[in-house]
């Protein structure tokens, strides 16, 4: 009778070990698949854009905007900015607040002034 229980216990333990091993192997395969998929998506080149859109994106990222609209008025691009006191300048690159006393705004290194 002891041999019968020992044999059953061995078979049950071996079966549990096989099931647990299969679970971890399948889980590892799923994780590897997700990593491969994310790597493929990250390295896939973007779709071919039309030339006008490429030029538009380049201008939007490298040239100053014509104006910046805030709740305290519109600020227009100033290629030769005037000197204002520090209280009248808001640097939006470092997330400073625009107030009603603000006469100059700095965005992406470009200066904008009220007209």
C-alpha positions, -999 to +999 in steps of 0.1 A: +000+000+000+029+023+007+043+017-028+009+026-044+008+060-026+045+067-034+039+060-071+008+082-072+026+110-053+056+107-077+033+108-108+013+138-094+045+157-085+060+150-120+028+162-137+027+194-116+064+200-125+056+195-162+026+218-161+045+246-143+074+243-167+051+245-197+034+276-182+067+294-178+080+284-212+048+296-229+049+329-208+085+334-219+076+328-256+048+354-253+071+380-238+097+374-265+071+378-292+059+411-276+095+424-275+101+414-311+069+431-322+077+463-303+112+463-318+099+459-353+074+487-348+100+510-334+125+504-362+100+504-391+106+536-412+077+560-414+055+559-444+067+581-474+053+616-469+046+639-498+072+666-504+049+695-494+043+678-460+080+673-454+087+709-462+058+720-439+071+699-410+106+713-415+094+749-414+072+742-384+101+729-364+129+753-376+113+786-384+095+809-359+058+812-359+041+844-371+024+849-338+018+834-304-018+836-290-023+838-252-052+848-230-035+882-225-032+890-262-013+882-293+025+883-295+041+888-329+075+875-340+103+901-334+135+894-354+152+923-335+137+922-300+136+952-277+150+950-242+124+947-215+127+943-178+126+908-164+091+913-151+078+919-186+093+888-202+078+853-200+100+824-212+075+797-222+104+772-228+108+770-191+071+772-185+068+807-170+034+823-167+021+850-191+005+879-172-013+911-183+020+929-177+040+907-201+053+925-232+076+898-245+073+860-248+101+836-257+092+803-274+118+779-288+144+806-285+124+831-306+112+864-293+076+876-297+063+910-287+030+927-283+022+953-310 
